[in-house]
Amino acid sequence: MDAQTALDDAYFDYCPWDFVGRASAGQRAAQDAHQRRLAESGAHFGPRCYVSPAAGVFTDTLRLGTDSYIAGHAYVTGEVTAGDDCTVNPYATVRGRITLGDGVRIGAHSSLLGFNHGFAPDRPVHRQPLTAKGITVGDDVWIGSHVVVLDGVTIGDHCVVGAGAVVTKDLAPWTVAAGNPARPLRDRRAQGGPRRDRAVSGDLPGGLSDDVSGDRPGDPSGDLGDAVARFADRARAQAADLMAARGSGGRGGPARVPAARRPSPGAGPVAGVRDTGVARAERRVLRGVRVR
């Protein structure tokens, strides 16, 4: 589709970045009129901005820098300030005291909620006062789809937040984060480098947690895939010992423990006899079930 082809108004609700290069003269005039109406309520727009008429924009303060957009069906309220080259994508919610740097991308269906309700037990929630610490997002930040950022959070420059994350705490610059609650995964500058999330030492049988934690001493790769492969190799290597530890109690039966070696009531594990919890975890490994 070339730049001269007429596009339906709804197209720009979902692809606002195309408006400057592909809108008709009539569509440009309608957008200018829309921005003038918003400016009457105190909004300020830099050059080449676009605000979809299908967006719910009910702000006390709105400032958009050059080449910034609010797409269709976004919901924007409160005190919102955005730098240059920012995009609020379709169905995103940006509410409260929100400050965005330059080059911020907010994915579809994400929510930045720069306020909170009180919920003390002495009255219904709808009668509680609102509080607002605000949310600050640095430059060059990508917030994926369906992310929720809670009040009081600062997201540093150059961060990437994975889809579906719930950000409850500050993220340092260059952090790649994901999860609920969001946790740092790696430094964006070290693509394929060591992960920051680690298995807890001792949470897998037979010391296998050493092989899934990644970034072991002497192992410069720190790659999670390699760590999982090492885990699988070690599990296979230990299979014979694990099966022997089950004893000769018959197929699927419990290990036989000589009477002289059976623990007395209340005693801890006997040397040479595996704890049943560990044994169950080892059986999961042998059956190919993920150990959590």
Secondary structure, 3 states (H helix, E strand, C coil): CCCCCCCCHHHHHHCHHHHHHHCCHHHHHHHHHHHHHHHCCCCEECCCCEECCCCEEEEEEEEECCCCEECCCCEEEEEEEECCCCEECCCCEEEEEEEECCCEEECCCCEEEECEECCCCCCCHHHCCEECCCEEECCCEEECCCCEECCCCEECCCCEECCCCEECCCECCCEEEECCCCEEEEECCCCCCCCCCCCCCCCCHHHCHHHHCCCCCCCCCCCHHHHHHHHHHHHHHCHHHHHHHCCCCCCCCCCCCCHHHCCCCCCCCCCCCCCHHHHHHHHHHHCCCCCC
